[in-house]
């Protein structure tokens, strides 16, 4: 039966294909495909000439994205590229290309904007200004960036003037932002929470009484449970705690709820999203220009959060003489980012999840009436005894994110000016000299304001923290290019020099005790509690050359070498050599395939090379610009005398992390270019990895020292597939997908850790293992007699002279094991479809990953055994009680704090499929647009991050590279907008 169905399906596909072929009128020719140009290092190349792995997204691929940072919307769109985003509007996502590039240095790719390395956040560049984004993934493509290209290169090119005449395009859209996924399932009614808390005390007492010699804490476990309710402070019902729950465990049906506030609805609300841009191109024979204005107001779903941006750009190409050309790219951007992510109990995400549902948001009197101040402003309850009957919270006293977010501020404003200037002069025919200058200036101001009305800041009379950072980057490039073609031989030789300098100066201060409660002026506070300043300088200089050769447009060769010097390292080890080699064979041009009607194009390619990494991180985020020098802190121990303390010991022998990359693959097009497949095998061998060196016990954590201690390798395959199912004048339909699989393996560690490995949080680094292998206690089930959580431990059996595993209920005795389970997925990628009929278009994109494991630390924390009145997972019903001795989850009570300790119980599959974006548009007929004075009009509806299929409600595998859930993170947001695109 199955075979018959398969035959029918295959026949149907053949008939559809035959119909499509019959309808086709304007197929893509080989010549058009050959002429396709891709942006690469220091220039452009025809697609057929590329010997490495370069993927490119064009304007049409980016048009549907509506993110404050364009990179946030690229999840699943590029093979080999992982995108980990935050829901905070305008935030910079984490990008990983082809695996993990380092352990302690940065694994971030280099970003190049209009040919110049870019040190800013791409939230300053609107998507409407971007012409293309290229991803350089292999050595032959990115080795020309030397010490900064080890983790891949992302080249962003902005739009420039093209077709002759005046053209105007305006794009206006408005929509809403909302929370992308539902949070974990926790108790939402006071009745359910009081019952759960009562049972925690009752169950704990019952379990304790099973121990020999145990003395009862009360008359009965029921009475112990009722007495425990008094620790909660607030009673939301009209009967006392002692009468709230009967001996049968049933909640008193006569109890009347006096009040209830919904924290989540008050903290999380739909945010308005508005965006407008206008682009003007004015072109003549000598001058081509692109000018744009853009505005974005992107409110987050967390109250008080959002991103606002205004920008202006002018790109100019000026042909002075046939031999001399000038180019310029000038842009200014103002942006303001309001944050909601904070640490500790005040973080609104963890607070909204963990606060018990009977604690009020608003301050009430003893009759539970909401209170207001003299000006009519509503007052908030901070759990500090000012509420009804003087009750206090047992959880997060002095915190109330609803109130704090009304008055507090966490804000960053940026003023960014970016200038790229270029001069190209043809010395003789085929020989060009190019000089490029890039200047980047960023003035950042940070503001942290804590109000006087409530929260921890009110105890010091309110506080203001202000900081300012001024940073500039100067980049100089001198390029000499020689092109020559004779007979069937074609040469392109590039020689160049690049100097990149960065300087940054910062200053910040904190003051307390405000005079005016709402003034954000720094002079409004009187007590200085902190003043600090810092700065750094960084420079990298490189000399490089590249040879491009092809014979008869069949055989291609690419060789490049760069010598770089970085100020990060000592003069003795500052310089490094980096190179790339690549070959490609256009098989389709051989005589035996030249007239083949099935295979339209076939290219084989291979490359190998070496890049470096000087981006060393001190604490996971702060870059170390002085790796070879000692870093001291200046302390004041109360006597106003400066005291130096060593924070980091320099290492003059420290050198580059080196990445050696191998790439081999093929590209093939079949059946009149309807089927296109691009596949690559890659290896990334990272050697001389930088990591904290083991220091003598006498150091006792006083300082750290970095050294080159290990090696690592990433091996994998990636593929892109595009199928054009239907293609005619009025109907087009294509589907596409990409997939990446790789394995990461640590191949060398220092001799001191070779046998034991290096423990890094929840992970262990061991030879033969990968970077994100979990190292945890192994859960051994539940003791049915008392509900104790059990774990395995390894002991030595003197009788057998072997190590054996036994079970223990003592968490501290349990053994930590290499679980063999990794956060790295076995495969990830994306797929989608584009459908167009006449003027109607539908585009749908998905992202996915399968085969990895996450660690759901948030879920674990919702099974806490303590007296804090924080919320519980509704899966509490699956935990042990005397009535359910065979429960799958261990007992949760109020005292056994290790019952939910870190273990394999909280590992979870991190598989997901995400509906990334959907766009439905209608291009109105040209005649209608002309009646309105337009040359084109499009109406569209677009949505991003619309749905997630994953293992557990609340757990979002997209939000963490390591798979570990973060209670404080701004979870992803969804956006839906209605837009109009007008052409004049």
Secondary structure, DSSP 8 states (H G I E B T S, - for coil): -HHHHHHHHHHHHHHHHHHHHHH--S---HHHHHH-EEEETTEEEEGGG--S-EEEEEHHHHTT---SSGGGG-TTTSTTEEEE--SSTT---EEEESS---SSB----EEEETTEE--S-GGGS-GGGEEEEEEE-SHHHHGGGGGG-TT-EEEEEE----SSEEEEEEEEEEEEEEESS----B--SHHHHHHHHHHHHHHHHHHHTTSTT---SSSSHHHHHHHHGGGG----BSS-GGGTB-TTS-B-TT--B-----HHHHHB--EEEEEEEEEEEEE-SSEEEEEEEEEEEEE-SBTT-EEEEEEEEEEEEEESSSSEEEEEEEEEEEEEEE-----GGG-HHHHHHHB-TTS-SB-B-TT--B-B-TTS-B-B--SBS-SGGG-B-SSSTT--HHHHHHH-EEEEEEEEEEEEEEEEEEEETTEEEEEEEEEEEEEEEEEEEE-SSSSGGGGGT-EEEEEEEEEEEEEEEEEEEEEEEETTEEEEEEEEEEEEEEEEEEEEEEEEEESSTT---GGGEEEEEEEEEEEEEEEEEEEEEEEEEEETTTEEEEEEEEEEEETTS-GGG-EEEEEEEEEEEEGGGSTTTTT-SSEEEEEEEEEEEEEEE--BBSSSSSB-S-TTS-EEEEEE-SSS-EEEEEEEE--TT---EEEEEEEEEEEEEETTTTEEEEEEEEEEEEEEEEEE----GGGTTS-EEEEEEEEEEEEEEEEEEEEEEEESSSEEEEEEEEEEEEEEEEEE--GGGTTT-EEETTEEE-TTS-TTEEEEE-EEEE-TTT--EEEEEEEEETTTTEEEEEEES-TTTS-EEEEEEESS-SEEEEEEEEEEETTEEEEEEEEEEES-EEE-HHHHHTT--SSS-B--BGGGGGB-BTTBTT-SB----SS-TTTT-SBGGGEEE--EEEEEEEEEEEE--HHHHHHTT-SEEEEEEEEEEEEEEESSTT--GGG-SSSB--TTS---EEEEEEEEEEE-
